[in-house]
Amino acid sequence: MASVLSESYFHDEQAAFEALERIVWPDGPSCPHCGATDRLNRLGVQRSKPSKTHPEGRSVYGLWKCYHCRGQFTVRKGTVFEDSPIPLHIWFQAAHLLCSSKKGISSNQLHRVLGVTLKTAWFMSMRLRTAMGDGGLSPMGGNSSTVEIDEAYIGGAEKNKHANKRTPSRGHGPHATKAPVVALVERNGKARAYHVPDVTGANLREIVGKNVRRGTKIYSDDSAITQSGAWGYSHASVNHKAGEYVRGDVHSNTVEGFFAILKRGIVGTYHHVSEEHLHRYLSEFSFRYSERSALGVEDRERATKALRGIVGKRLTYKSTDRRGAEA
């Protein structure tokens, strides 16, 4: 069996554009300026204007011209790849590495493998995580299926931090300075995780109500908060404090398994994730879990699905300074 890395779109820029066009335009090209789908013509490889970096200009691939509005465009237009100076075949390599690594791949590793700067590698991974965001998927569950819910807290213990890096406490208890995360995992299905300001019955009910169809069975631990979040659904729980972890079909092992992968990725691969960008990392881990091998999705298809998510999303370097801001 040939290596997946021998595919031409990992090495050849023209092949990379043609591959992305098949993913983004399955029904043929569409002009992003006027929306036309006819009278579009592929142009040959063009030469850009000379610059200090490229005195003789550089080759411009994948260019199309619309004869309705006379505008020119490439498949990058209107995607997270728009205006990126990184060659498209390098983007394909980055997408494959991020999608095929169960616990993620660090910016330092991308920087070394792809031959780009560390700053570029970090920003590339953030753009790809934006593409992995669910973008308002329909609710999960229904038809007596089962969804498990739980919360976790991301961050190190304050006592292990240097004195000048400790976070002022936002409350009481061991999780007071950690970032709360709520996850919903459908058995034999997809996962969604959300960073919330605080874990309360009210905000958990809101998340469950938006993401879980009525008629779904919800299982959790015996926390009063998760039980409140499942209000209005068929619900059962296990009492971990009493040493009960499984009772027949009732358990929360699936969602706890998701959190185990998330925490191992953050601790073992990324080492530190700022609360400002946590939501993007949650999109990454939720996407890979939802498109995992156990559901019949292998690395190549997983990367293709991630690349389908680039459309209609933009992320500029400046906007990464504000939580959730996307321009």
LOZAGU-8576 format. One line per 5 residues: number of its first residue (from 1); their letters; for each residue x, z, y of N, C-alpha, C, O. Coordinates in steps of 0.02 Angstrom, whole numbers, plus 50000, padded with zeros to 5 digits. Example, Ala and Ser with C-alpha at 12.3 -4.5 7.8 and 13.67 -1.06 7.14 Angstrom:
2
1	AS	50660,50390,49716,50615,50390,49775,50660,50390,49835,50712,50423,49834  50642,50354,49888,50684,50357,49947,50645,50394,50002,50670,50402,50057
This chain:
327
1	MASVL	50042,50000,49940,50000,50000,50000,50044,50000,50062,50090,50041,50068  50031,49956,50109,50071,49949,50169,50059,50008,50216,50004,50036,50218  50109,50026,50253,50103,50080,50302,50055,50059,50358,50056,50002,50380  50013,50106,50379,49967,50091,50434,50006,50076,50497,49981,50040,50541  50066,50104,50504,50107,50094,50564,50136,50023,50568,50167,50005,50618
6	SESYF	50127,49982,50515,50150,49913,50517,50101,49867,50551,50115,49808,50560  50042,49893,50569,49991,49851,50603,50021,49823,50668,50057,49858,50704  50004,49761,50683,50034,49727,50741,50015,49760,50807,50055,49758,50854  49955,49791,50811,49935,49820,50875,49974,49883,50893,49968,49908,50949  50015,49908,50848,50059,49964,50864,50124,49940,50896,50163,49981,50922
11	HDEQA	50137,49875,50894,50202,49849,50917,50197,49791,50965,50242,49779,51005  50142,49754,50962,50136,49693,51002,50079,49702,51054,50023,49720,51036  50095,49689,51117,50047,49702,51171,49986,49655,51167,49930,49678,51177  49996,49592,51153,49940,49546,51147,49894,49566,51090,49833,49564,51097  49923,49586,51033,49883,49608,50976,49845,49672,50993,49790,49683,50969
16	AFEAL	49876,49716,51034,49842,49779,51053,49781,49764,51096,49729,49795,51086  49787,49717,51142,49729,49698,51184,49673,49668,51140,49614,49684,51149  49692,49625,51094,49641,49594,51051,49607,49647,51008,49546,49643,50996  49645,49696,50983,49615,49749,50942,49568,49792,50983,49514,49810,50960  49588,49810,51045,49545,49851,51087,49482,49813,51107,49428,49843,51114
21	ERIVW	49488,49749,51118,49429,49708,51135,49379,49709,51078,49318,49711,51090  49402,49707,51016,49356,49710,50959,49321,49777,50955,49264,49781,50933  49355,49830,50976,49325,49897,50974,49276,49908,51031,49220,49932,51020  49296,49889,51091,49255,49903,51151,49201,49850,51161,49147,49866,51186  49215,49788,51142,49167,49733,51151,49147,49705,51083,49164,49647,51068
26	PDGPS	49112,49741,51041,49094,49715,50974,49050,49653,50977,49049,49613,50931  49013,49646,51033,48968,49588,51041,48996,49536,51088,48960,49491,51110  49060,49541,51104,49091,49494,51149,49104,49526,51217,49077,49578,51232  49146,49493,51258,49166,49522,51322,49109,49526,51372,49061,49488,51368  49115,49574,51418,49065,49583,51471,49102,49597,51535,49149,49638,51536
31	CPHCG	49083,49564,51589,49117,49573,51653,49100,49642,51682,49041,49656,51692  49149,49684,51695,49134,49750,51723,49113,49749,51796,49089,49798,51823  49123,49691,51829,49106,49685,51899,49032,49667,51909,48998,49697,51951  49008,49617,51871,48939,49593,51882,48896,49599,51819,48836,49587,51822  48926,49616,51762,48888,49625,51701,48876,49561,51662,48842,49562,51611
36	ATDRL	48904,49505,51684,48893,49442,51649,48925,49442,51580,48977,49473,51569  48893,49406,51534,48920,49400,51466,48936,49327,51449,48959,49313,51393  48923,49281,51496,48940,49212,51485,48984,49187,51542,48992,49221,51593  49011,49128,51534,49056,49098,51584,49115,49144,51597,49137,49153,51654  49140,49173,51544,49200,49216,51546,49256,49179,51510,49245,49153,51455
41	NRLGV	49314,49177,51539,49369,49140,51510,49431,49183,51505,49451,49217,51552  49462,49182,51445,49524,49219,51435,49581,49180,51468,49590,49120,51455  49619,49214,51510,49676,49183,51542,49739,49193,51500,49742,49239,51460  49787,49151,51509,49850,49159,51474,49889,49218,51502,49868,49250,51550  49945,49231,51472,49988,49286,51496,50011,49271,51567,50040,49218,51580
46	QRSKP	49997,49318,51612,50014,49308,51682,50079,49347,51698,50103,49387,51659  50106,49332,51758,50167,49366,51781,50150,49403,51845,50124,49373,51893  50164,49468,51847,50149,49508,51906,50199,49493,51962,50250,49459,51951  50184,49519,52021,50230,49511,52077,50294,49551,52065,50292,49603,52033  50351,49527,52090,50414,49564,52081,50410,49632,52115,50375,49641,52165
51	SKTHP	50445,49680,52087,50449,49747,52115,50518,49775,52103,50559,49743,52070  50532,49834,52130,50598,49864,52120,50609,49879,52045,50664,49870,52019  50556,49902,52012,50562,49917,51941,50567,49854,51899,50604,49851,51850  50528,49803,51919,50527,49739,51882,50542,49682,51931,50496,49650,51956  50606,49670,51946,50625,49619,51996,50597,49550,51981,50584,49510,52026
56	EGRSV	50588,49534,51917,50562,49468,51898,50487,49471,51882,50459,49423,51856  50456,49527,51898,50386,49536,51879,50381,49556,51807,50430,49557,51770  50321,49573,51786,50311,49591,51716,50252,49553,51687,50208,49530,51724  50251,49546,51623,50198,49508,51590,50133,49547,51592,50132,49608,51578  50078,49513,51608,50012,49544,51611,49969,49512,51556,49955,49452,51557
61	YGLWK	49949,49554,51507,49911,49529,51449,49837,49546,51456,49817,49588,51496  49798,49511,51416,49727,49528,51408,49684,49514,51468,49630,49544,51475  49705,49469,51512,49668,49456,51574,49611,49406,51562,49620,49354,51529  49553,49422,51589,49494,49378,51586,49471,49362,51657,49485,49399,51705  49435,49305,51664,49406,49287,51728,49333,49272,51720,49312,49236,51674
66	CYHCR	49293,49301,51765,49220,49289,51765,49205,49234,51816,49224,49240,51874  49171,49181,51794,49155,49126,51839,49087,49134,51872,49061,49088,51903  49057,49194,51864,48998,49211,51903,49020,49244,51969,49001,49221,52023  49060,49297,51963,49081,49335,52023,49153,49319,52044,49177,49344,52095  49187,49278,52003,49257,49258,52016,49306,49316,52008,49363,49311,52029
71	GQFTV	49283,49371,51979,49327,49429,51970,49369,49424,51908,49350,49391,51859  49426,49456,51909,49469,49461,51850,49468,49532,51823,49457,49580,51860  49478,49538,51758,49475,49604,51727,49509,49603,51659,49523,49550,51631  49522,49662,51633,49544,49670,51564,49498,49721,51531,49456,49751,51564  49506,49730,51466,49465,49776,51429,49478,49848,51450,49438,49892,51435
76	RKGTV	49532,49861,51486,49547,49929,51510,49499,49949,51567,49489,50009,51577  49471,49901,51602,49430,49916,51661,49371,49961,51642,49335,49947,51595  49362,50015,51680,49305,50060,51668,49315,50106,51609,49267,50132,51581  49379,50117,51589,49394,50161,51533,49447,50212,51555,49473,50208,51610  49463,50259,51511,49516,50307,51527,49585,50274,51530,49633,50305,51553
81	FEDSP	49590,50211,51507,49653,50175,51511,49662,50137,51576,49716,50108,51588  49611,50135,51618,49615,50096,51679,49672,50120,51724,49683,50180,51732  49708,50073,51752,49764,50085,51798,49823,50120,51765,49868,50143,51800  49824,50125,51700,49880,50157,51666,49938,50108,51661,49928,50052,51638  49998,50129,51680,50057,50085,51673,50085,50085,51602,50131,50047,51588
86	IPLHI	50058,50127,51559,50083,50132,51490,50060,50071,51451,50000,50055,51453  50104,50036,51415,50083,49979,51374,50028,49999,51326,50028,50055,51300  49982,49953,51313,49925,49969,51272,49944,49985,51200,49913,50027,51168  49997,49952,51174,50016,49967,51105,50044,50038,51098,50040,50068,51044  50070,50067,51153,50092,50137,51152,50031,50183,51151,50032,50235,51119
91	WFQAA	49978,50163,51186,49915,50201,51184,49888,50203,51112,49863,50254,51090  49892,50147,51077,49869,50145,51007,49910,50193,50964,49882,50228,50922  49975,50196,50975,50016,50242,50938,49996,50315,50952,49991,50356,50907  49986,50330,51017,49967,50398,51036,49900,50418,51005,49892,50473,50980  49851,50372,51007,49785,50386,50979,49790,50399,50904,49757,50445,50878
96	HLLCS	49830,50360,50869,49837,50370,50797,49869,50437,50782,49847,50473,50737  49921,50455,50819,49955,50519,50807,49909,50578,50820,49908,50625,50781  49871,50575,50874,49826,50631,50891,49769,50636,50842,49747,50691,50826  49743,50580,50818,49685,50580,50773,49704,50595,50701,49661,50617,50662  49765,50583,50683,49785,50592,50613,49817,50660,50600,49832,50677,50542
101	SKKGI	49828,50698,50652,49859,50764,50645,49805,50818,50645,49774,50830,50697  49794,50850,50589,49737,50895,50582,49738,50951,50633,49685,50973,50657  49796,50975,50650,49802,51030,50698,49832,51007,50764,49859,51048,50802  49828,50942,50778,49851,50916,50841,49925,50899,50842,49961,50913,50795  49947,50870,50897,50017,50853,50907,50034,50870,50979,49998,50852,51025
106	SSNQL	50089,50905,50988,50107,50930,51054,50130,50874,51100,50151,50821,51077  50127,50887,51166,50151,50839,51214,50226,50828,51206,50251,50772,51216  50263,50881,51188,50335,50873,51176,50348,50825,51119,50394,50784,51122  50308,50830,51066,50317,50785,51009,50300,50713,51028,50336,50667,51011  50244,50704,51065,50226,50636,51088,50281,50608,51133,50299,50549,51128
111	HRVLG	50308,50650,51176,50362,50629,51221,50422,50604,51182,50452,50553,51201  50439,50638,51128,50497,50617,51088,50482,50555,51047,50524,50510,51042  50423,50552,51017,50406,50496,50972,50394,50431,51011,50417,50378,50991  50358,50436,51067,50337,50376,51104,50389,50353,51154,50385,50296,51179  50438,50396,51170,50489,50376,51219,50463,50375,51290,50487,50335,51331
116	VTLKT	50414,50418,51306,50389,50424,51374,50409,50493,51400,50433,50535,51363  50399,50504,51465,50416,50569,51493,50367,50622,51468,50312,50606,51445  50387,50685,51473,50343,50739,51452,50279,50741,51493,50225,50753,51466  50285,50729,51557,50225,50728,51601,50177,50673,51580,50116,50683,51579  50205,50614,51564,50163,50558,51541,50130,50575,51474,50071,50560,51465
121	AWFMS	50167,50604,51428,50140,50621,51363,50083,50671,51369,50032,50664,51336  50091,50720,51413,50038,50770,51424,49975,50736,51451,49919,50750,51428  49984,50692,51500,49926,50660,51531,49893,50611,51482,49832,50606,51481  49932,50576,51441,49903,50532,51391,49859,50571,51342,49804,50550,51326  49884,50628,51319,49844,50668,51272,49781,50694,51305,49729,50699,51272
126	MRLRT	49784,50711,51369,49724,50734,51404,49672,50678,51410,49612,50690,51403  49695,50617,51424,49649,50560,51427,49616,50547,51359,49557,50533,51356  49655,50553,51306,49627,50541,51239,49578,50596,51221,49528,50583,51188  49592,50658,51241,49544,50712,51228,49478,50699,51266,49424,50715,51242  49484,50671,51326,49424,50653,51364,49384,50601,51326,49322,50604,51325
131	AMGDG	49418,50553,51295,49383,50502,51256,49349,50533,51196,49297,50507,51174  49376,50587,51169,49347,50619,51110,49286,50662,51127,49250,50683,51081  49274,50676,51191,49216,50715,51211,49152,50683,51187,49145,50622,51188  49104,50725,51166,49043,50698,51134,48999,50660,51182,48960,50617,51160  49002,50675,51247,48964,50635,51295,48889,50640,51287,48854,50591,51298
136	GLSPM	48863,50698,51267,48791,50708,51262,48760,50680,51199,48713,50641,51202  48787,50699,51142,48759,50676,51079,48690,50708,51067,48673,50759,51097  48652,50677,51023,48587,50705,51005,48596,50769,50966,48649,50780,50937  48545,50813,50966,48551,50877,50930,48566,50868,50856,48547,50818,50826  48600,50917,50828,48618,50916,50757,48565,50953,50717,48522,50987,50745
141	GGNSS	48569,50946,50651,48524,50983,50607,48457,50949,50599,48451,50888,50606  48406,50990,50584,48338,50965,50570,48327,50957,50496,48374,50957,50457  48264,50949,50476,48246,50937,50406,48275,50990,50359,48301,50974,50305  48269,51053,50380,48291,51110,50340,48366,51111,50326,48389,51144,50279  48406,51075,50366,48478,51079,50359,48503,51145,50389,48464,51182,50420
146	TVEID	48566,51160,50380,48593,51225,50400,48649,51217,50451,48694,51176,50443  48645,51256,50504,48697,51259,50555,48721,51331,50561,48680,51378,50565  48786,51341,50560,48815,51407,50568,48840,51415,50640,48868,51368,50668  48830,51473,50669,48853,51486,50737,48897,51549,50738,48886,51596,50699  48945,51549,50782,48989,51607,50789,49027,51601,50855,49027,51548,50886
151	EAYIG	49058,51655,50875,49099,51654,50934,49170,51676,50917,49181,51712,50868  49218,51654,50957,49287,51674,50948,49318,51682,51018,49289,51660,51067  49376,51712,51020,49409,51726,51084,49480,51699,51080,49519,51719,51036  49497,51655,51126,49561,51620,51126,49608,51651,51177,49590,51660,51235  49668,51667,51155,49718,51695,51200,49755,51752,51167,49731,51782,51120
156	GAEKN	49815,51765,51191,49856,51817,51163,49837,51886,51188,49803,51893,51238  49860,51937,51153,49848,52006,51173,49888,52021,51236,49946,52001,51242  49857,52055,51284,49891,52070,51347,49955,52111,51336,50003,52102,51374  49955,52154,51287,50014,52196,51276,50075,52155,51255,50132,52178,51261  50063,52093,51230,50119,52051,51208,50145,52006,51264,50194,51970,51254
161	KHANK	50112,52008,51322,50132,51965,51377,50182,52001,51423,50183,52062,51426  50222,51961,51457,50267,51990,51508,50224,52021,51562,50169,51996,51577  50248,52075,51591,50208,52113,51640,50181,52071,51696,50124,52080,51718  50221,52022,51721,50198,51983,51778,50153,51925,51758,50131,51887,51801  50139,51918,51692,50095,51864,51669,50030,51891,51639,49990,51853,51613
166	RTPSR	50020,51956,51644,49959,51985,51616,49900,51969,51660,49905,51966,51722  49843,51958,51629,49781,51938,51663,49741,52000,51680,49731,52043,51637  49716,52005,51741,49673,52062,51758,49612,52063,51712,49582,52011,51698  49594,52120,51688,49539,52127,51641,49473,52107,51673,49459,52125,51730  49431,52070,51634,49365,52050,51657,49310,52095,51627,49251,52081,51635
171	GHGPH	49331,52147,51592,49282,52190,51560,49317,52240,51516,49375,52258,51528  49283,52263,51465,49311,52313,51420,49320,52283,51350,49286,52235,51332  49364,52313,51311,49373,52292,51242,49432,52245,51234,49461,52223,51283  49449,52230,51171,49509,52189,51156,49503,52117,51177,49554,52083,51182  49442,52091,51190,49433,52021,51208,49422,52011,51283,49406,51956,51305
176	ATKAP	49431,52064,51322,49412,52061,51392,49449,52007,51431,49421,51978,51478  49512,51993,51413,49551,51944,51451,49560,51878,51414,49598,51835,51435  49524,51870,51359,49529,51808,51321,49473,51760,51340,49423,51780,51371  49480,51697,51321,49431,51645,51338,49379,51641,51282,49397,51625,51225  49315,51654,51296,49264,51651,51244,49246,51580,51226,49239,51537,51269
181	VVALV	49238,51568,51161,49218,51502,51136,49161,51511,51086,49164,51554,51043  49110,51470,51092,49053,51469,51046,49056,51405,51006,49065,51351,51035  49047,51409,50941,49049,51349,50898,48986,51345,50856,48959,51396,50834  48963,51283,50846,48906,51269,50802,48931,51218,50752,48956,51164,50770  48926,51234,50688,48950,51189,50636,48895,51177,50585,48868,51224,50555
186	ERNGK	48877,51114,50577,48827,51096,50527,48861,51088,50459,48912,51055,50453  48832,51119,50408,48861,51114,50342,48862,51041,50319,48811,51006,50323  48920,51019,50295,48930,50949,50275,48916,50901,50333,48895,50845,50323  48930,50926,50394,48916,50884,50452,48966,50897,50508,49025,50910,50496  48942,50893,50569,48985,50893,50627,48992,50963,50658,48956,51009,50640
191	ARAYH	49039,50968,50704,49051,51031,50739,49052,51019,50814,49071,50965,50838  49030,51069,50852,49035,51068,50925,49057,51136,50948,49032,51187,50924  49102,51138,50995,49128,51201,51021,49128,51199,51097,49143,51148,51127  49111,51256,51127,49104,51259,51200,49139,51322,51226,49132,51376,51199  49175,51312,51281,49203,51369,51317,49150,51395,51364,49122,51357,51403
196	VPDVT	49136,51459,51361,49084,51490,51403,49115,51546,51444,49165,51576,51422  49087,51561,51503,49115,51615,51544,49110,51683,51509,49154,51725,51515  49056,51691,51471,49045,51754,51435,48997,51740,51378,48955,51696,51383  49003,51776,51324,48959,51766,51267,48900,51815,51273,48908,51875,51264  48843,51787,51289,48781,51827,51295,48726,51792,51255,48731,51733,51238
201	GANLR	48674,51830,51240,48618,51801,51204,48587,51744,51244,48565,51695,51214  48585,51751,51311,48553,51700,51352,48591,51634,51350,48561,51581,51339  48658,51636,51361,48693,51571,51361,48700,51542,51291,48705,51482,51283  48700,51586,51240,48703,51560,51172,48636,51527,51153,48636,51476,51119  48581,51555,51176,48515,51524,51164,48512,51455,51197,48484,51408,51169
206	EIVGK	48540,51450,51257,48540,51386,51292,48580,51334,51254,48558,51277,51247  48639,51353,51229,48682,51306,51192,48647,51285,51127,48646,51226,51110  48619,51334,51091,48585,51318,51028,48525,51273,51041,48514,51225,51005  48487,51289,51093,48427,51250,51108,48443,51177,51125,48403,51133,51108  48500,51164,51157,48519,51096,51175,48550,51057,51118,48549,50996,51117
211	NVRRG	48578,51093,51069,48618,51060,51018,48590,51063,50948,48616,51029,50903  48538,51102,50936,48511,51110,50868,48437,51094,50868,48398,51120,50908  48417,51050,50823,48347,51031,50817,48306,51088,50788,48330,51129,50749  48243,51090,50807,48196,51137,50777,48188,51120,50702,48192,51062,50683  48176,51171,50663,48171,51160,50591,48238,51170,50555,48241,51164,50494
216	TKIYS	48290,51185,50594,48355,51197,50565,48363,51270,50547,48342,51314,50585  48393,51285,50490,48410,51353,50473,48476,51371,50506,48525,51333,50502  48478,51429,50537,48539,51452,50570,48564,51515,50536,48528,51564,50527  48628,51513,50516,48660,51571,50485,48716,51595,50530,48749,51556,50564  48727,51661,50530,48779,51691,50572,48799,51758,50543,48774,51779,50491
221	DDSAI	48844,51793,50578,48857,51862,50560,48802,51905,50591,48754,51879,50620  48809,51971,50586,48754,52014,50608,48760,52036,50681,48728,52084,50701  48801,52001,50720,48808,52016,50791,48740,52009,50825,48703,51961,50813  48724,52056,50868,48661,52054,50905,48658,51992,50950,48604,51965,50962  48716,51970,50974,48718,51913,51019,48701,51849,50982,48660,51809,51005
226	TQSGA	48732,51838,50924,48717,51777,50886,48646,51778,50859,48614,51725,50855  48621,51835,50842,48551,51840,50820,48503,51823,50877,48452,51790,50867  48521,51844,50937,48480,51827,50996,48485,51752,51010,48436,51721,51030  48544,51723,50999,48552,51651,51010,48511,51609,50963,48494,51552,50980  48495,51635,50905,48456,51598,50855,48381,51610,50862,48342,51591,50818
231	WGYSH	48361,51642,50915,48290,51658,50925,48248,51594,50924,48265,51545,50957  48193,51595,50886,48149,51537,50881,48165,51492,50823,48129,51443,50810  48220,51506,50787,48240,51467,50728,48235,51511,50666,48235,51573,50670  48231,51479,50609,48238,51516,50546,48309,51541,50541,48356,51501,50542  48319,51607,50536,48385,51635,50543,48398,51688,50490,48354,51727,50472
236	ASVNH	48460,51690,50466,48482,51743,50421,48554,51758,50436,48590,51716,50462  48576,51819,50420,48644,51839,50437,48674,51881,50381,48638,51907,50338  48740,51888,50383,48776,51932,50336,48808,51987,50377,48826,51978,50435  48814,52045,50346,48840,52105,50380,48914,52113,50363,48931,52143,50312  48957,52088,50405,49029,52092,50392,49053,52164,50394,49098,52183,50356
241	KAGEY	49024,52205,50436,49045,52275,50442,49034,52313,50377,49070,52360,50362  48984,52292,50340,48969,52325,50276,49005,52291,50218,48992,52307,50160  49050,52243,50234,49087,52209,50182,49048,52152,50149,49067,52129,50095  48993,52131,50180,48953,52077,50153,48973,52011,50187,48967,52005,50248  48998,51963,50147,49019,51900,50175,48979,51841,50148,48974,51789,50181
246	VRGDV	48950,51849,50089,48907,51797,50061,48848,51830,50027,48856,51879,49990  48789,51804,50041,48729,51827,50006,48688,51765,49988,48649,51739,50028  48697,51743,49926,48664,51681,49906,48692,51623,49946,48752,51609,49944  48648,51590,49984,48668,51533,50025,48687,51554,50095,48709,51513,50135  48680,51618,50110,48690,51642,50179,48763,51663,50188,48787,51709,50154
251	HSNTV	48798,51631,50234,48865,51651,50253,48884,51613,50317,48850,51566,50337  48939,51634,50347,48965,51599,50406,49036,51574,50394,49075,51567,50441  49052,51562,50332,49120,51541,50314,49138,51472,50341,49197,51459,50356  49088,51428,50348,49103,51361,50372,49126,51362,50445,49177,51331,50462  49090,51397,50487,49109,51400,50558,49173,51440,50566,49213,51425,50611
256	EGFFA	49184,51489,50524,49247,51527,50528,49306,51483,50505,49362,51492,50530  49293,51437,50459,49345,51390,50439,49364,51344,50496,49422,51327,50505  49314,51323,50536,49328,51282,50595,49371,51320,50644,49419,51294,50671  49353,51384,50656,49393,51424,50703,49464,51434,50677,49511,51439,50716  49472,51438,50611,49539,51447,50582,49583,51387,50598,49641,51395,50616
261	ILKRG	49555,51326,50592,49593,51265,50610,49609,51264,50684,49665,51248,50704  49560,51282,50726,49570,51283,50798,49626,51332,50817,49671,51314,50855  49623,51392,50791,49673,51443,50810,49742,51425,50783,49792,51437,50817  49745,51398,50723,49810,51378,50696,49840,51321,50737,49901,51317,50747  49797,51276,50762,49822,51222,50804,49848,51248,50870,49901,51228,50894
266	IVGTY	49811,51294,50900,49832,51320,50965,49895,51363,50958,49941,51356,50998  49897,51406,50908,49955,51450,50899,50015,51411,50871,50071,51420,50895  50004,51369,50821,50059,51337,50787,50083,51272,50818,50142,51256,50812  50038,51234,50851,50057,51170,50879,50065,51173,50955,50117,51152,50982  50015,51199,50989,50016,51199,51062,50046,51262,51092,50071,51261,51148
271	HHVSE	50044,51317,51055,50073,51381,51076,50036,51413,51135,50026,51473,51137  50017,51372,51183,49980,51399,51241,49932,51346,51266,49950,51288,51274  49870,51366,51279,49820,51321,51308,49790,51358,51368,49763,51413,51360  49794,51329,51427,49765,51362,51486,49689,51359,51482,49661,51311,51456  49657,51409,51509,49584,51411,51509,49555,51353,51548,49500,51330,51533
276	EHLHR	49592,51328,51597,49570,51271,51638,49559,51209,51595,49513,51169,51609  49600,51199,51544,49596,51139,51503,49569,51152,51433,49568,51107,51391  49547,51213,51419,49525,51230,51352,49469,51185,51328,49467,51167,51269  49423,51165,51373,49366,51124,51352,49388,51057,51323,49355,51030,51279  49445,51031,51347,49470,50967,51320,49500,50976,51251,49491,50933,51207
281	YLSEF	49534,51031,51240,49560,51045,51173,49503,51057,51123,49508,51038,51065  49449,51088,51146,49391,51099,51102,49360,51031,51084,49337,51023,51027  49359,50984,51131,49334,50917,51115,49377,50885,51061,49351,50853,51015  49443,50893,51066,49489,50864,51017,49476,50892,50947,49469,50854,50900  49474,50959,50941,49465,50989,50875,49395,50976,50847,49387,50967,50787
286	SFRYS	49345,50976,50890,49277,50962,50867,49272,50890,50842,49240,50877,50791  49304,50843,50877,49302,50773,50857,49335,50763,50789,49305,50733,50744  49396,50790,50781,49431,50780,50717,49393,50812,50659,49390,50784,50605  49363,50871,50671,49326,50904,50618,49263,50863,50600,49246,50857,50541  49230,50836,50651,49169,50798,50640,49182,50731,50608,49137,50701,50577
291	ERSAL	49243,50706,50614,49261,50641,50585,49316,50651,50533,49367,50616,50533  49306,50699,50489,49358,50718,50440,49353,50679,50376,49303,50645,50362  49405,50684,50336,49409,50647,50273,49353,50666,50225,49329,50624,50187  49333,50730,50226,49280,50753,50181,49214,50717,50194,49171,50715,50150  49206,50689,50254,49146,50650,50270,49158,50575,50263,49117,50534,50283
296	GVEDR	49216,50558,50233,49230,50487,50220,49263,50451,50278,49266,50389,50277  49288,50487,50327,49321,50455,50385,49396,50467,50379,49419,50524,50382  49434,50414,50372,49507,50420,50366,49540,50405,50433,49506,50387,50482  49606,50411,50435,49642,50409,50499,49629,50347,50540,49617,50352,50601  49630,50289,50509,49622,50226,50547,49552,50223,50579,49546,50206,50638
301	ERATK	49500,50240,50541,49432,50239,50568,49422,50293,50620,49387,50284,50669  49454,50351,50609,49448,50406,50658,49477,50385,50725,49448,50399,50777  49535,50353,50724,49566,50330,50786,49522,50277,50820,49516,50276,50881  49492,50233,50780,49448,50182,50808,49388,50214,50842,49367,50192,50896  49359,50265,50810,49302,50299,50840,49321,50334,50906,49283,50335,50953
306	ALRGI	49382,50362,50907,49405,50393,50969,49412,50342,51024,49394,50355,51082  49437,50283,51008,49447,50230,51058,49380,50202,51082,49376,50177,51138  49328,50206,51041,49262,50185,51066,49238,50232,51122,49196,50212,51163  49264,50293,51123,49242,50341,51173,49276,50334,51240,49262,50374,51285  49320,50285,51249,49356,50279,51312,49311,50248,51367,49326,50255,51426
311	VGKRL	49257,50215,51347,49217,50176,51394,49177,50222,51440,49147,50271,51418  49177,50205,51504,49137,50242,51553,49165,50309,51572,49131,50349,51604  49228,50322,51554,49259,50387,51570,49323,50373,51609,49361,50327,51593  49335,50414,51659,49398,50410,51697,49426,50480,51704,49389,50528,51711  49491,50485,51701,49525,50548,51713,49589,50533,51750,49634,50502,51723
316	TYKST	49593,50554,51813,49653,50544,51852,49696,50606,51847,49672,50660,51830  49761,50598,51862,49807,50655,51855,49786,50711,51902,49790,50770,51884  49763,50694,51962,49743,50745,52010,49682,50784,51985,49678,50844,51997  49635,50750,51951,49574,50784,51930,49586,50834,51874,49543,50877,51862  49644,50831,51840,49658,50880,51789,49675,50948,51819,49682,50997,51782
321	DRRGA	49681,50951,51885,49693,51016,51917,49630,51056,51927,49633,51114,51946  49572,51024,51915,49509,51059,51923,49472,51056,51857,49464,51002,51828  49449,51114,51834,49418,51120,51769,49357,51074,51764,49310,51080,51803  49360,51027,51716,49303,50985,51702,49294,50928,51751,49249,50888,51743  49337,50924,51802,49329,50870,51852,49353,50805,51824,49410,50800,51799
326	EA	49311,50754,51827,49330,50688,51803,49308,50638,51855,49250,50639,51877  49354,50595,51876,49338,50547,51928,49328,50478,51899,49315,50430,51936
